[in-house]
Amino acid sequence: MNHKNGMSILVVDDEEDIIDLIKFNLEEEGFQVSSCKNGLEVMPRLEKNSPDLIILDVMLPGIGGIDLCRKIKDRFSTPIIMVTAKTGETDAVLGLEFGADDYVRKPFSPRELMARVKSVLRRYSETVEETNTGSITIGKVFLNSKAHKVYVDNEEIDLTLLEYKLLYLFMSNPGVALSRDKLLDKIWGHDIYVTDRAVDVNIKRLRDKLKGEKFRLETIRGVGYRFTNA
C-alpha cells in the first residue's frame, strides 16, 4: 500500500459491494475514504468536513444524485465524479451541466475510476496554482485569485469552482472572444465529453451572479463569449 497522501474522498452509493470495491482501491492508492448510503446524509456531512473529492452515484435513496450534485456545487467547490448505471448520455450530460467534473458508467473497472480520480484532482490543483497570482479588476468586478474570492460593487458573490474558473479565464483575457471549444478545453479538459450546453448553462449562472455587471459577459453569435472591459 502507498503512503497516505492525506487526501480524503467521500463515496456516495447505496450498494455496499460498490462502496467496498471503490474503498479498497482508493485506500490502496493512499486515499482516506468515507461513505454515505443515503443522499440526505451528504450535505450535513459536508457542513462539518468537506472531502477533497466526491464519488457520487446517480441513483440514490433520499435525493437523486443529479439534484444532490447541483446542491453541492451551489455551496461547495469540491470536485465530483458522477457514477451512472444508465445507458445513453442523459445522466452524464445533466451531471456535467450541474457542475460535475467527470463521470463513469457502471460497470467500471477500478483502474478506470482511479485514472479519473487522479485526473480530476490534478486539474483542480493546477487550477489553484494557475489562478493564485494576485487580483484582477474590470469595472466593478474584483477577482482576488489568492483568496479565490470575487466581488461585484464591493459585495462578495458566491461562485462554484467552475464559475470561478470561467470568470478568471474571461477576466485574464478581456475583450477576447473565446469559443465554446476553447472554454471546454480550458475549463473541463481534453479527457472528458461535455456538450456546448454545459458551457451555456454555466455561463448563464455566472452572468446572473454578476448582477449589475452582467452586461460585460457578452454572447458573440457564432463564436462564443467575451468579457468586455469597455
C-alpha positions as a Markdown table, in Angstrom:
| # | Residue | x | y | z |
|---|---|---|---|---|
| 1 | Met | 0.0 | 0.0 | 0.0 |
| 2 | Asn | 1.2 | 3.5 | -0.8 |
| 3 | His | 1.9 | 6.0 | 1.9 |
| 4 | Lys | -1.1 | 8.1 | 2.9 |
| 5 | Asn | -1.4 | 11.1 | 0.6 |
| 6 | Gly | -3.6 | 13.0 | 3.1 |
| 7 | Met | -6.4 | 13.4 | 0.6 |
| 8 | Ser | -9.9 | 12.3 | 1.6 |
| 9 | Ile | -12.7 | 11.0 | -0.7 |
| 10 | Leu | -16.4 | 10.6 | 0.1 |
| 11 | Val | -18.2 | 7.8 | -1.7 |
| 12 | Val | -22.0 | 8.2 | -2.0 |
| 13 | Asp | -23.6 | 5.0 | -3.1 |
| 14 | Asp | -26.4 | 2.7 | -1.7 |
| 15 | Glu | -24.8 | -0.5 | -2.8 |
| 16 | Glu | -22.5 | -2.0 | -0.2 |
| 17 | Asp | -20.4 | -4.0 | -2.6 |
| 18 | Ile | -19.7 | -1.0 | -4.8 |
| 19 | Ile | -18.7 | 1.1 | -1.8 |
| 20 | Asp | -16.3 | -1.8 | -0.7 |
| 21 | Leu | -14.8 | -2.1 | -4.2 |
| 22 | Ile | -14.2 | 1.7 | -4.5 |
| 23 | Lys | -12.9 | 2.0 | -0.9 |
| 24 | Phe | -10.5 | -0.9 | -1.3 |
| 25 | Asn | -8.9 | 0.5 | -4.5 |
| 26 | Leu | -8.8 | 4.1 | -3.2 |
| 27 | Glu | -7.1 | 3.0 | 0.1 |
| 28 | Glu | -4.6 | 1.0 | -1.9 |
| 29 | Glu | -3.7 | 4.3 | -3.6 |
| 30 | Gly | -3.3 | 6.0 | -0.2 |
| 31 | Phe | -6.6 | 7.9 | 0.0 |
| 32 | Gln | -8.7 | 8.3 | 3.1 |
| 33 | Val | -12.2 | 7.1 | 2.3 |
| 34 | Ser | -15.6 | 7.7 | 4.0 |
| 35 | Ser | -19.0 | 6.8 | 2.6 |
| 36 | Cys | -22.8 | 7.6 | 2.7 |
| 37 | Lys | -25.6 | 5.4 | 1.5 |
| 38 | Asn | -28.4 | 8.0 | 1.5 |
| 39 | Gly | -28.3 | 11.2 | -0.4 |
| 40 | Leu | -29.8 | 13.1 | 2.5 |
| 41 | Glu | -26.8 | 12.4 | 4.7 |
| 42 | Val | -24.4 | 14.2 | 2.4 |
| 43 | Met | -25.0 | 18.0 | 2.9 |
| 44 | Pro | -24.8 | 17.7 | 6.7 |
| 45 | Arg | -21.6 | 15.7 | 6.3 |
| 46 | Leu | -20.1 | 18.4 | 4.1 |
| 47 | Glu | -21.1 | 21.1 | 6.5 |
| 48 | Lys | -18.8 | 19.5 | 9.1 |
| 49 | Asn | -15.9 | 18.3 | 7.0 |
| 50 | Ser | -15.5 | 18.8 | 3.2 |
| 51 | Pro | -13.5 | 16.0 | 1.4 |
| 52 | Asp | -11.1 | 16.6 | -1.4 |
| 53 | Leu | -13.4 | 14.8 | -3.9 |
| 54 | Ile | -16.8 | 13.1 | -4.0 |
| 55 | Ile | -17.7 | 10.0 | -6.0 |
| 56 | Leu | -21.5 | 10.3 | -6.4 |
| 57 | Asp | -23.9 | 7.7 | -7.7 |
| 58 | Val | -26.9 | 8.9 | -9.8 |
| 59 | Met | -29.4 | 6.5 | -8.3 |
| 60 | Leu | -29.7 | 7.2 | -4.5 |
| 61 | Pro | -32.4 | 7.0 | -1.8 |
| 62 | Gly | -33.4 | 10.2 | -0.2 |
| 63 | Ile | -32.3 | 12.6 | -3.0 |
| 64 | Gly | -31.2 | 11.7 | -6.5 |
| 65 | Gly | -27.5 | 12.2 | -7.5 |
| 66 | Ile | -28.2 | 14.9 | -10.1 |
| 67 | Asp | -30.1 | 17.1 | -7.7 |
| 68 | Leu | -27.6 | 16.4 | -5.0 |
| 69 | Cys | -24.8 | 17.4 | -7.4 |
| 70 | Arg | -26.5 | 20.7 | -8.0 |
| 71 | Lys | -27.0 | 21.4 | -4.3 |
| 72 | Ile | -23.3 | 20.6 | -3.5 |
| 73 | Lys | -22.0 | 22.8 | -6.3 |
| 74 | Asp | -24.2 | 25.7 | -5.2 |
| 75 | Arg | -22.4 | 25.6 | -1.8 |
| 76 | Phe | -19.0 | 23.9 | -2.2 |
| 77 | Ser | -16.2 | 23.8 | -4.7 |
| 78 | Thr | -15.5 | 20.1 | -4.1 |
| 79 | Pro | -14.9 | 18.2 | -7.3 |
| 80 | Ile | -17.4 | 15.5 | -8.1 |
| 81 | Ile | -17.3 | 12.3 | -10.3 |
| 82 | Met | -20.7 | 11.0 | -11.1 |
| 83 | Val | -21.4 | 7.3 | -11.3 |
| 84 | Thr | -24.3 | 6.2 | -13.5 |
| 85 | Ala | -25.7 | 2.8 | -14.4 |
| 86 | Lys | -27.9 | 4.1 | -17.1 |
| 87 | Thr | -27.2 | 3.9 | -20.8 |
| 88 | Gly | -27.2 | 7.0 | -23.0 |
| 89 | Glu | -25.8 | 10.4 | -22.3 |
| 90 | Thr | -28.7 | 11.9 | -20.4 |
| 91 | Asp | -27.5 | 11.5 | -16.8 |
| 92 | Ala | -23.9 | 12.2 | -17.6 |
| 93 | Val | -24.7 | 15.4 | -19.5 |
| 94 | Leu | -27.1 | 16.6 | -16.8 |
| 95 | Gly | -24.5 | 16.0 | -14.1 |
| 96 | Leu | -21.9 | 17.9 | -16.1 |
| 97 | Glu | -24.3 | 20.8 | -16.6 |
| 98 | Phe | -24.9 | 21.0 | -12.9 |
| 99 | Gly | -21.1 | 21.2 | -12.2 |
| 100 | Ala | -19.9 | 17.6 | -12.0 |
| 101 | Asp | -16.3 | 17.3 | -13.1 |
| 102 | Asp | -16.3 | 13.9 | -14.7 |
| 103 | Tyr | -18.4 | 10.7 | -14.8 |
| 104 | Val | -18.0 | 6.9 | -15.1 |
| 105 | Arg | -20.6 | 4.3 | -16.0 |
| 106 | Lys | -21.3 | 1.1 | -14.2 |
| 107 | Pro | -19.9 | -1.4 | -14.6 |
| 108 | Phe | -16.5 | 0.3 | -14.4 |
| 109 | Ser | -13.0 | -1.0 | -13.9 |
| 110 | Pro | -11.2 | 0.1 | -10.7 |
| 111 | Arg | -8.3 | 1.2 | -13.0 |
| 112 | Glu | -10.6 | 3.5 | -15.0 |
| 113 | Leu | -12.0 | 5.0 | -11.8 |
| 114 | Met | -8.6 | 5.6 | -10.3 |
| 115 | Ala | -7.4 | 7.3 | -13.5 |
| 116 | Arg | -10.4 | 9.6 | -13.4 |
| 117 | Val | -9.9 | 10.4 | -9.7 |
| 118 | Lys | -6.3 | 11.3 | -10.3 |
| 119 | Ser | -7.1 | 13.3 | -13.4 |
| 120 | Val | -9.8 | 15.4 | -11.7 |
| 121 | Leu | -7.6 | 16.1 | -8.6 |
| 122 | Arg | -4.7 | 17.1 | -10.9 |
| 123 | Arg | -6.9 | 19.5 | -12.8 |
| 124 | Tyr | -8.1 | 21.1 | -9.6 |
| 125 | Ser | -4.6 | 21.5 | -8.2 |
| 126 | Glu | -3.4 | 23.0 | -11.5 |
| 127 | Thr | -6.3 | 25.5 | -11.4 |
| 128 | Val | -5.4 | 26.6 | -7.9 |
| 129 | Glu | -1.7 | 27.1 | -8.9 |
| 130 | Glu | -2.6 | 28.9 | -12.2 |
| 131 | Thr | -5.0 | 31.3 | -10.6 |
| 132 | Asn | -3.1 | 32.0 | -7.4 |
| 133 | Thr | -1.4 | 35.1 | -9.0 |
| 134 | Gly | -2.9 | 38.2 | -7.5 |
| 135 | Ser | -6.0 | 40.2 | -8.4 |
| 136 | Ile | -7.9 | 41.5 | -11.5 |
| 137 | Thr | -10.3 | 44.4 | -11.6 |
| 138 | Ile | -12.6 | 45.2 | -14.5 |
| 139 | Gly | -15.3 | 47.7 | -14.0 |
| 140 | Lys | -17.0 | 46.9 | -10.7 |
| 141 | Val | -15.8 | 43.2 | -10.7 |
| 142 | Phe | -12.9 | 42.5 | -8.5 |
| 143 | Leu | -11.3 | 39.0 | -8.5 |
| 144 | Asn | -8.9 | 38.1 | -5.8 |
| 145 | Ser | -7.2 | 35.0 | -7.0 |
| 146 | Lys | -5.1 | 34.3 | -3.9 |
| 147 | Ala | -8.2 | 34.2 | -1.8 |
| 148 | His | -10.4 | 32.8 | -4.6 |
| 149 | Lys | -13.0 | 35.5 | -3.9 |
| 150 | Val | -15.0 | 37.6 | -6.3 |
| 151 | Tyr | -16.7 | 40.9 | -5.5 |
| 152 | Val | -19.2 | 42.9 | -7.6 |
| 153 | Asp | -19.6 | 46.5 | -6.5 |
| 154 | Asn | -17.8 | 45.7 | -3.2 |
| 155 | Glu | -20.2 | 42.8 | -2.4 |
| 156 | Glu | -18.8 | 39.3 | -2.3 |
| 157 | Ile | -20.6 | 36.8 | -4.7 |
| 158 | Asp | -20.6 | 33.1 | -4.2 |
| 159 | Leu | -19.3 | 31.1 | -7.2 |
| 160 | Thr | -18.9 | 27.4 | -7.8 |
| 161 | Leu | -15.3 | 26.4 | -8.9 |
| 162 | Leu | -16.5 | 26.0 | -12.5 |
| 163 | Glu | -18.0 | 29.5 | -12.5 |
| 164 | Tyr | -14.8 | 30.9 | -10.8 |
| 165 | Lys | -12.6 | 29.3 | -13.4 |
| 166 | Leu | -14.7 | 30.7 | -16.2 |
| 167 | Leu | -14.6 | 34.2 | -14.8 |
| 168 | Tyr | -10.9 | 34.0 | -14.2 |
| 169 | Leu | -10.3 | 32.9 | -17.8 |
| 170 | Phe | -12.5 | 35.7 | -19.1 |
| 171 | Met | -11.0 | 38.4 | -16.9 |
| 172 | Ser | -7.5 | 37.3 | -17.8 |
| 173 | Asn | -8.4 | 37.8 | -21.5 |
| 174 | Pro | -10.5 | 41.0 | -21.5 |
| 175 | Gly | -12.1 | 41.8 | -24.8 |
| 176 | Val | -11.1 | 38.5 | -26.4 |
| 177 | Ala | -13.8 | 36.3 | -27.9 |
| 178 | Leu | -13.5 | 32.8 | -26.5 |
| 179 | Ser | -15.1 | 29.9 | -28.4 |
| 180 | Arg | -17.1 | 27.2 | -26.7 |
| 181 | Asp | -14.4 | 24.7 | -27.8 |
| 182 | Lys | -11.7 | 26.9 | -26.2 |
| 183 | Leu | -13.8 | 27.1 | -22.9 |
| 184 | Leu | -14.4 | 23.3 | -22.9 |
| 185 | Asp | -10.8 | 22.6 | -23.4 |
| 186 | Lys | -9.5 | 25.1 | -20.7 |
| 187 | Ile | -12.2 | 24.5 | -18.1 |
| 188 | Trp | -13.3 | 20.9 | -18.5 |
| 189 | Gly | -10.1 | 19.4 | -20.1 |
| 190 | His | -9.4 | 17.1 | -23.1 |
| 191 | Asp | -10.3 | 13.8 | -21.5 |
| 192 | Ile | -14.0 | 14.4 | -20.8 |
| 193 | Tyr | -17.0 | 14.6 | -23.1 |
| 194 | Val | -19.0 | 17.7 | -22.4 |
| 195 | Thr | -21.6 | 19.3 | -24.7 |
| 196 | Asp | -21.8 | 23.0 | -25.6 |
| 197 | Arg | -25.0 | 23.1 | -23.5 |
| 198 | Ala | -22.9 | 22.6 | -20.3 |
| 199 | Val | -20.9 | 25.7 | -21.2 |
| 200 | Asp | -24.1 | 27.8 | -21.9 |
| 201 | Val | -25.7 | 26.7 | -18.6 |
| 202 | Asn | -22.7 | 27.6 | -16.5 |
| 203 | Ile | -22.2 | 30.9 | -18.4 |
| 204 | Lys | -25.9 | 31.8 | -17.7 |
| 205 | Arg | -25.4 | 31.1 | -14.0 |
| 206 | Leu | -22.2 | 33.2 | -13.9 |
| 207 | Arg | -23.8 | 36.0 | -15.8 |
| 208 | Asp | -26.8 | 36.1 | -13.3 |
| 209 | Lys | -24.4 | 36.3 | -10.4 |
| 210 | Leu | -22.6 | 39.2 | -11.8 |
| 211 | Lys | -25.7 | 41.3 | -11.3 |
| 212 | Gly | -25.2 | 44.9 | -12.5 |
| 213 | Glu | -22.0 | 43.9 | -14.3 |
| 214 | Lys | -23.7 | 41.0 | -16.2 |
| 215 | Phe | -23.5 | 43.1 | -19.4 |
| 216 | Arg | -19.8 | 42.6 | -19.5 |
| 217 | Leu | -20.2 | 38.9 | -20.3 |
| 218 | Glu | -21.2 | 39.2 | -23.9 |
| 219 | Thr | -22.5 | 36.5 | -26.3 |
| 220 | Ile | -20.8 | 36.6 | -29.7 |
| 221 | Arg | -23.1 | 34.9 | -32.1 |
| 222 | Gly | -21.5 | 32.0 | -34.0 |
| 223 | Val | -18.3 | 32.3 | -31.9 |
| 224 | Gly | -18.8 | 32.1 | -28.1 |
| 225 | Tyr | -18.4 | 34.7 | -25.4 |
| 226 | Arg | -16.2 | 37.6 | -24.3 |
| 227 | Phe | -15.7 | 39.7 | -21.2 |
| 228 | Thr | -15.7 | 43.4 | -22.2 |
| 229 | Asn | -13.6 | 45.9 | -20.3 |
| 230 | Ala | -15.2 | 48.8 | -22.2 |
